[in-house]
């Protein structure tokens, strides 16, 4: 609803995403124009205004500064040479695509539809207007570089070794996908597991959109989207959302089973990626391995 706000950090920069008075999702650098204090410290509904707790500067939900009380001295709210209209919040370019918001900090990205066209093409079999979130897996901090997690997700070579008890997707059935900014792999299986059993065995695509957006498709009834957010060179936070597709309904038992499958699969991956991180500190890894 109007005034709902989400705070997050991207590349160590505080970001504020909110719904403005026109019910449009907008984003700003989450700092007051006055002393650059972080304006909003947690997710909440802001009401009609954004108020700085330090000196009570007030902005509307479109980022316009509407009041800077006593800025020029007692009862002088707009001193000579200062215009509130010129000192609003600094906006950030975003794109809302289906259920996800993409952020471009430097304003230099291609139009989203062009940049993401290979990924959009790979997903053409899915009606993304009919997806429904059914579970969230929040893994918190993982002690590895975010790029290891991306590479691991789209690389099928490890699956039959690392996931031998949690999946049933033979290496011989996989293929690679390299399409513009979309990298990934896919697998076609002969016998689809339509019951969401304890081991994943469905036709799938594992797709990434550079740099850190991941989406996986799992025929016939789910997709998984997860984001790897760099915290430092050796720490990443990771979250995965499981969606049903085409308006399909999962029972509570199926949702629990699917949650458990993906939790186990990702934990197996995290162990490998954390060991990759440790290995890269060795001088033997200077050339990056084979």
C-alpha positions as CSV (number, residue, x, y, z in Angstrom):
1,X,0.0,0.0,0.0
2,X,1.0,3.7,-0.3
3,X,3.9,4.5,2.0
4,X,5.2,0.9,2.4
5,X,9.0,1.1,2.4
6,X,11.8,-1.5,2.2
7,X,15.4,-0.7,3.2
8,X,18.3,-2.6,1.7
9,X,22.0,-2.3,1.0
10,X,23.4,-2.7,-2.5
11,X,27.2,-2.5,-2.9
12,X,27.4,-1.1,0.6
13,X,25.0,1.7,-0.4
14,X,21.8,2.3,1.6
15,X,18.7,2.1,-0.6
16,X,15.1,3.0,0.0
17,X,12.3,1.4,-2.1
18,X,8.8,2.6,-1.5
19,X,5.3,3.0,-2.9
20,X,4.5,6.7,-3.6
21,X,1.2,8.5,-3.6
22,X,0.5,7.4,-7.1
23,X,1.0,3.7,-6.0
24,X,4.1,3.5,-8.1
25,X,7.3,1.7,-6.8
26,X,10.2,4.2,-6.7
27,X,13.7,4.1,-5.2
28,X,16.1,6.6,-3.6
29,X,19.4,6.7,-2.0
30,X,18.4,6.4,1.6
31,X,20.1,9.5,2.9
32,X,18.9,12.9,3.9
33,X,20.0,15.8,1.7
34,X,21.1,17.8,4.7
35,X,23.8,15.8,6.5
36,X,23.5,12.5,4.6
37,X,22.0,10.6,7.6
38,X,20.5,7.3,6.8
39,X,16.8,8.3,6.7
40,X,14.8,5.1,7.2
41,X,16.3,2.4,9.4
42,X,13.9,-0.5,8.9
43,X,11.0,-1.8,6.7
44,X,7.8,0.0,7.6
45,X,4.9,2.1,6.4
46,X,6.0,5.7,6.3
47,X,2.5,7.2,6.1
48,X,2.5,10.3,3.8
49,X,5.9,11.6,4.5
50,X,9.6,10.7,5.0
51,X,10.9,12.5,8.1
52,X,14.6,12.8,9.0
53,X,15.0,12.1,12.8
54,X,18.1,14.3,13.0
55,X,16.8,17.8,12.1
56,X,13.2,17.1,11.0
57,X,13.6,17.7,7.3
58,X,10.5,16.3,5.6
59,X,10.1,14.7,2.1
60,X,7.1,13.6,0.3
61,X,6.8,10.0,-1.1
62,X,8.2,11.2,-4.4
63,X,11.4,12.3,-2.8
64,X,10.7,16.1,-2.9
65,X,11.9,18.1,0.1
66,X,8.9,20.0,1.4
67,X,10.2,21.4,4.7
68,X,13.6,22.2,6.2
69,X,12.6,23.8,9.6
70,X,14.7,26.6,10.9
71,X,17.5,25.8,8.4
72,X,18.4,29.5,8.1
73,X,17.9,30.2,11.8
74,X,14.9,30.4,14.1
75,X,11.7,30.5,11.9
76,X,13.7,31.0,8.7
77,X,12.8,27.8,6.8
78,X,14.1,28.8,3.4
79,X,17.1,31.1,3.6
80,X,18.5,33.1,0.7
81,X,20.1,30.9,-1.9
82,X,18.4,27.7,-0.7
83,X,15.3,26.2,-2.4
84,X,13.6,23.2,-1.0
85,X,12.5,22.1,-4.5
86,X,16.2,21.7,-5.5
87,X,17.2,19.5,-2.6
88,X,15.1,16.4,-2.7
89,X,16.2,12.8,-2.4
90,X,18.4,11.4,-5.1
91,X,16.5,8.9,-7.1
92,X,17.7,5.5,-8.3
93,X,16.8,3.8,-11.6
94,X,14.8,0.6,-11.0
95,X,12.7,-1.8,-13.1
96,X,9.9,-3.9,-11.8
97,X,9.6,-7.1,-13.8
98,X,6.9,-9.5,-12.6
99,X,7.6,-10.2,-8.9
100,X,11.1,-8.7,-8.9
101,X,12.7,-5.3,-8.7
102,X,16.0,-4.6,-10.5
103,X,18.3,-1.8,-9.4
104,X,20.8,0.1,-11.5
105,X,23.0,2.4,-9.4
106,X,24.9,4.1,-12.2
107,X,22.1,4.7,-14.7
108,X,24.2,3.2,-17.5
109,X,22.4,-0.1,-18.0
110,X,20.6,-1.0,-21.2
111,X,16.8,-0.8,-21.2
112,X,15.8,-3.9,-19.1
113,X,13.8,-5.6,-21.9
114,X,16.8,-5.5,-24.1
115,X,19.4,-6.5,-21.5
116,X,17.2,-9.3,-20.2
117,X,15.8,-10.4,-23.6
118,X,17.8,-13.8,-23.6
119,X,16.4,-14.7,-20.1
120,X,12.9,-13.6,-21.1
121,X,13.1,-15.8,-24.2
122,X,14.3,-18.8,-22.1
123,X,11.2,-18.4,-19.9
124,X,8.7,-18.0,-22.7
125,X,7.0,-21.3,-21.8
126,X,6.0,-19.9,-18.4
127,X,3.3,-17.4,-17.7
128,X,5.0,-15.3,-15.1
129,X,1.8,-13.5,-14.4
130,X,0.4,-16.7,-12.9
131,X,3.2,-17.5,-10.4
132,X,2.5,-17.6,-6.7
133,X,5.1,-17.6,-3.9
134,X,4.7,-20.5,-1.5
135,X,7.9,-20.6,0.5
136,X,11.0,-18.5,1.4
137,X,14.3,-20.0,2.3
138,X,16.6,-17.5,4.0
139,X,20.1,-18.9,4.3
140,X,21.6,-15.8,5.9
141,X,25.3,-15.4,5.6
142,X,27.4,-17.8,3.6
143,X,31.2,-17.6,3.9
144,X,32.0,-17.5,0.2
145,X,32.3,-15.0,-2.6
146,X,28.9,-14.4,-4.4
147,X,30.4,-15.4,-7.8
148,X,31.2,-18.9,-6.6
149,X,27.5,-19.4,-5.7
150,X,26.4,-18.2,-9.2
151,X,28.9,-20.4,-11.0
152,X,28.0,-23.4,-8.9
153,X,24.3,-22.9,-9.7
154,X,24.7,-22.9,-13.5
155,X,27.4,-25.7,-13.6
156,X,26.0,-29.3,-13.9
157,X,29.3,-31.1,-13.6
158,X,29.1,-31.4,-9.8
159,X,25.4,-32.5,-9.6
160,X,25.9,-36.3,-9.7
161,X,28.7,-36.1,-7.0
162,X,27.5,-33.4,-4.6
163,X,23.7,-34.0,-4.9
164,X,23.7,-37.8,-5.4
165,X,21.1,-38.3,-2.7
166,X,19.0,-35.2,-3.2
167,X,18.6,-35.1,-7.0
168,X,18.3,-37.5,-9.9
169,X,19.4,-35.6,-12.9
170,X,22.3,-37.5,-14.7
171,X,25.1,-35.4,-16.2
172,X,24.6,-37.0,-19.6
173,X,21.2,-35.4,-19.8
174,X,22.4,-31.9,-19.2
175,X,23.2,-29.1,-21.7
176,X,24.7,-25.7,-21.4
177,X,23.1,-22.3,-22.1
178,X,25.1,-19.3,-23.1
179,X,22.9,-16.5,-24.4
180,X,23.8,-12.9,-24.1
181,X,23.8,-12.0,-20.4
182,X,22.0,-15.2,-19.6
183,X,24.2,-18.2,-18.6
184,X,23.1,-21.5,-17.3
185,X,22.4,-25.2,-17.9
186,X,19.4,-27.4,-18.5
187,X,18.4,-31.0,-18.1
188,X,15.6,-33.1,-19.7
189,X,14.5,-36.2,-17.9
190,X,12.4,-39.0,-19.3
191,X,10.2,-39.6,-16.2
192,X,8.9,-36.4,-14.6
193,X,8.4,-36.5,-10.8
194,X,5.0,-34.8,-10.6
195,X,4.6,-35.6,-6.9
196,X,7.5,-33.5,-5.6
197,X,9.2,-36.4,-4.0
198,X,12.2,-36.3,-1.8
199,X,14.8,-36.3,-4.6
200,X,14.5,-33.7,-7.4
201,X,13.9,-35.4,-10.8
202,X,12.2,-33.0,-13.2
203,X,13.0,-31.3,-16.5
204,X,14.8,-28.1,-15.4
205,X,16.6,-25.0,-16.5
206,X,19.1,-23.3,-14.2
207,X,19.4,-19.7,-15.5
208,X,21.4,-16.6,-14.4
209,X,21.0,-13.0,-15.4
210,X,24.4,-11.3,-14.9
211,X,25.4,-10.3,-12.3
212,X,23.5,-11.9,-9.5
213,X,19.9,-12.8,-10.4
214,X,19.1,-16.5,-10.6
215,X,15.9,-18.3,-11.7
216,X,15.4,-22.0,-12.0
217,X,12.4,-23.7,-13.8
218,X,11.2,-27.1,-12.6
219,X,8.6,-28.7,-14.7
220,X,5.6,-29.1,-14.2
221,X,4.8,-26.9,-11.3
222,X,7.5,-24.7,-9.8
223,X,10.2,-22.1,-10.3
224,X,12.8,-20.9,-7.8
225,X,14.3,-17.4,-7.7
226,X,17.2,-16.5,-5.5
227,X,19.4,-13.6,-5.0
228,X,23.0,-13.6,-3.9
229,X,23.9,-10.3,-2.2
230,X,27.6,-9.6,-1.7
231,X,28.4,-8.4,1.8
232,X,32.2,-8.6,1.5
233,X,34.7,-10.5,-0.8
234,X,34.2,-13.6,1.4
235,X,30.6,-13.3,2.7
236,X,27.3,-13.4,0.7
237,X,23.8,-13.4,1.9
238,X,21.4,-15.7,0.0
239,X,17.6,-16.0,-0.1
240,X,15.4,-18.3,-2.3
241,X,11.7,-17.9,-3.1
242,X,9.8,-21.0,-4.3
243,X,6.8,-20.2,-6.6
244,X,4.2,-22.4,-8.1
245,X,3.5,-21.9,-11.8
246,X,0.3,-21.7,-14.0
247,X,-1.9,-21.3,-10.9
248,X,-1.0,-24.8,-9.7
249,X,-1.7,-25.5,-6.1
250,X,0.7,-27.3,-3.8
251,X,-0.5,-29.0,-0.6
252,X,1.1,-28.1,2.7
253,X,2.8,-31.5,2.6
254,X,4.2,-30.9,-0.9
255,X,5.4,-27.4,0.2
256,X,7.2,-28.9,3.2
257,X,8.8,-31.5,1.0
258,X,10.0,-29.0,-1.6
259,X,11.3,-26.7,1.2
260,X,13.3,-29.6,2.6
261,X,14.7,-30.7,-0.8
262,X,15.9,-27.2,-1.6
263,X,17.3,-26.5,1.8
264,X,19.3,-29.7,1.6
265,X,20.5,-29.1,-2.0
266,X,21.6,-25.5,-1.2
267,X,23.4,-26.6,2.0
268,X,25.3,-29.2,0.0
269,X,26.3,-26.4,-2.4
270,X,27.2,-24.0,0.4
271,X,29.7,-26.4,1.8
272,X,31.4,-26.7,-1.6
273,X,31.4,-22.9,-2.2
274,X,32.9,-22.2,1.2
275,X,35.6,-24.7,0.6
276,X,36.2,-23.0,-2.8
277,X,36.7,-19.8,-0.9
278,X,39.2,-21.3,1.4
279,X,41.0,-23.0,-1.4
280,X,41.4,-19.7,-3.3
281,X,43.5,-18.3,-0.5
282,X,46.2,-20.8,-1.4
283,X,49.1,-19.7,-3.7
284,X,48.4,-22.9,-5.6
285,X,45.1,-21.2,-6.8
286,X,46.9,-18.1,-8.2
287,X,46.0,-19.1,-11.8
288,X,42.4,-20.1,-10.8
289,X,42.7,-23.9,-11.2
290,X,42.0,-25.9,-14.4
